[in-house]
């Protein structure tokens, strides 16, 4: 429980990032795609991140920070690329990209989502690992195994509910109760706005998490100036909500 709570910030980011990968997909394919991404996420955590993190924590603990920083830099790149596309959409107008359809397009989206999840999952697992660093090896292994499963179920359960809200609203709108119909219509009309908002939050989350990883990693590796600057600005505006906002920006 403590290890999962420590990773709560990244869990929120993971939940915000994922729905953008299934936006625009046919309704009947949304849940199967989320299931495939969830399986890929669990594979990331249990078959890649967990053994590597435990092995490095035992043999080369100093490598965990640089590896995380590479992942953080990738998240920053992904977020910055999305911002650039928003700011300069006309630059892509003359291009003639290969349009993927059907199973090929779905496979590509799943691969992209699982690749992004690998970075976020690595951050979640390393945060959890740091929380149980003093435990025996077998205890660490079992705790991280439970954390991986619990967090994956929580994140992709919420994602599944979010992307199916419009279908839930449509079903409610067809009920005989007028109150239920109003709630259903509100869900149908509100879900596209929610998904658009979540897509923006997902981009911000990439930059936020990636930036934190890089900033904290530089501090741990001995270059303290960037982290100290942010910490100083936090103290100027005092701690609390304002300090958190300054740190995040």
Phi, psi and omega in degrees: 000316179295318180296320179292319181298322180297331182266011186302321181300317180287329177299317177300316180296317180300318180294324181285325184287319192296318184302334182294340180283341181248007176292130180090357179280148177305136185309321183289346180259355184296306182294318175301322178293316178298321177298317179295320179293320179297317177297318177297321178296317179295322176297318176304312186290313189273324186261340181246298189289313184300306180296321180294315181296317180294319180295314180293322180295333179276318189256315185224067184300334181292344181277343183300317182295310178300322179295318177297323180294324175298316177297319178298319178296324177295317177299318178300317179299314180299314180296317180295323179297319178295319178297320180296320178295324177292321184283325185232059183294333184292340181293339181262359186295326184277350181283152177240079184289157175285120183271118179269143180225163175062221185297325181296317179294319180296317179299320180294318179296318179297316179299318179296317180294317181292325178295316177294321179299328181303318180292312181295320179295322178299317178297316179300312184291323179289322175300314178297320179298317179299328181289333183245024185300333183273355180282162175294160186304314182296320177298316178301315181300312183292318180297313181293328176297313179294317179301315181301314181292314183297316182292321179297315178297316182296311184297308187280341169294315178295317179300317180299318179296316182300312186284346178257006181302322181293322177292322175298317179298320179298319179295319180293323182295342181264002177283158182289332183291131180294323179296316179297322179296319179296318178298317180298315179295323178296320178294318181297315182282333184273336184299316178302321178294319179297316180294322177295319178295316180297324178298318177294317178299323179297319177295314178300322181296321177301313181294320182296305182294314180300317179297317178298317180299312182294315182298311180292324178296317177300320180295317180294329182273359173112350176265095190271343189303310181298315180295318180297323178297313179298316180298321179295317179296323176300316182292328179298318182267004182075159180282170184112208184297316181297317179298319178297318180297318179297314179301316182294315179297000000 
